[in-house]
Amino acid sequence: MEYISTRGKVAGIGFIDAVLMGLADDGGLLVPKVIPQVSEDTLAKWQKLSYPELALEIFSLYIDGEIPRGELKKLVDDSYRTFRDKEVTPLRRIKQDLHVLELFHGPTFAFKDIALQFLGNLYSYISREKKSIIHILGATSGDTGASAIEGVRGKEGIKICILHPHGKVSKVQELQMTTVNDANVLNLSVDGNFDDCQRIIKELFADVAFKQEYHLRAINSINFARILAQIVYYFYAYFRLADQGAVAGGVNFSVPTGNFGDIFAGYLAKKMGLPVGKLILATNENNILERFVNEGVYQPGEFHMTYSPSMDIQVASNFERYLYYLNGEDAETVAALMDGFRKEGRIAVAGEELAQVQGDFASAAVENDDCLATIGQVHDDYGYLLDPHTACGVAATAQFTAKGEVTVALATAHPAKFNEAIELIQIEQTFPPQIKALFDKPQHQKLVSGSNDAVKDELLKFF
Ligand SMILES: *Cc1c(COP(=O)(O)O)cnc(C)c1O
């Protein structure tokens, strides 16, 4: 399988090179040259597979022999063995037309583990095979950092440094990152906000000499391996509903969305041939994507602090991948649109194109009060506790689930990770023992000023 850039200046690279490249060298995003198609016969066969077996089949289509099947199987098994539920992503019925797909049974209790457990093992494999060092550098507002660290801690040939804004991530997120005491992990707590962290990372990666000398690699959600890992659970959830004979009326997915990685994986699953109904794009008050779907204008708005901080974004880093397909896989048009976005700060679509967008997605923006009300209501009515991100997805389902349809709401985090919001509605939850235990462990982090040089100094000592 060849990978190409959405901006047309990178072509013909294989899966492993696409993983190592992360962002395409021309500034675009990497996509498979051809989306593999899955026939009805294959779907019928896949329905009987376990989660890791299904992952192996789907990954094989995109990796196309570049990793021998036996090795790939081991990578997949190692990645999902760390999950606390034997189903990996179990589907829970809330009511007749609403099911919740629990994606939070990995080591850090958020869905990012599904991709980052795999990416960690994949990097480790690549390091062994290519006999090359891998130095991962990333910035996090919380979930990604913890998950990436869990994905590579203690692994040979890999070092990871994660920047987080000092005092500005949730307590559990901070503890998950900083209580790790492996020699290959460095936590830098930056005196600044998330944007400062991201700017430092961007500038260090832009220093090509530094990037190459120190083998810097990225873990952010634009990495195609992360998208690939997320395709699997759309199929898995669909098959579990099919087992119950519940797919005939149509199956929708509701996805709490920030950087558009998760829902883009659903879009690919649909393009591969999975019979998906509506893809419901749920945002919080940071609703750039909701405005794009409903009004046709992609333009950053005012920043809002919400109860679902992992969706607090102004620009969705994976959105360009969708633009590529919306524009008939025409890289020149995408490059022009992104150039226009850089200059004018907006992209607008209308007419048939907007109709196409609205055929691909339905969308709702969920306000803070509505998010909390949904958590309270689902808890009262069904005895099920949603985390605030998942609650945005659930709040969006009602208006889009037509009679006879079933909607699967993706549960992207465990509620214990965001107790700050749950407390506000006077619900007392019991923390899982793994999270409770974090509060007694010593923390390992270094406080640094928000300057590139301060971070670079620490990196040089660490590498
Ligand atoms: C990252 C994250 C999201 C958003 O996912 P995207 O792929 O960025 O759209 C939603 N919920 C939680 C809990 C997350 O950590």
PDBQT file of the ligand as one rigid body, heavy atoms in Angstrom, charges set to zero:
ROOT
HETATM    1  C1  LIG A 501      -8.757  13.172  22.271  1.00  0.00    +0.000 C 
HETATM    2  C2  LIG A 501     -10.101  13.012  22.861  1.00  0.00    +0.000 A 
HETATM    3  C3  LIG A 501     -11.276  13.301  22.130  1.00  0.00    +0.000 A 
HETATM    4  C4  LIG A 501     -11.245  13.885  20.733  1.00  0.00    +0.000 C 
HETATM    5  O1  LIG A 501     -10.791  12.979  19.756  1.00  0.00    +0.000 OA
HETATM    6  P1  LIG A 501     -10.304  13.503  18.320  1.00  0.00    +0.000 P 
HETATM    7  O2  LIG A 501      -9.757  12.315  17.640  1.00  0.00    +0.000 OA
HETATM    8  O3  LIG A 501      -9.248  14.548  18.606  1.00  0.00    +0.000 OA
HETATM    9  O4  LIG A 501     -11.485  14.099  17.632  1.00  0.00    +0.000 OA
HETATM   10  C5  LIG A 501     -12.505  13.056  22.727  1.00  0.00    +0.000 A 
HETATM   11  N1  LIG A 501     -12.584  12.578  23.996  1.00  0.00    +0.000 NA
HETATM   12  C6  LIG A 501     -11.479  12.301  24.731  1.00  0.00    +0.000 A 
HETATM   13  C7  LIG A 501     -11.647  11.798  26.110  1.00  0.00    +0.000 C 
HETATM   14  C8  LIG A 501     -10.206  12.500  24.194  1.00  0.00    +0.000 A 
HETATM   15  O5  LIG A 501      -9.116  12.220  24.938  1.00  0.00    +0.000 OA
ENDROOT
TORSDOF 0
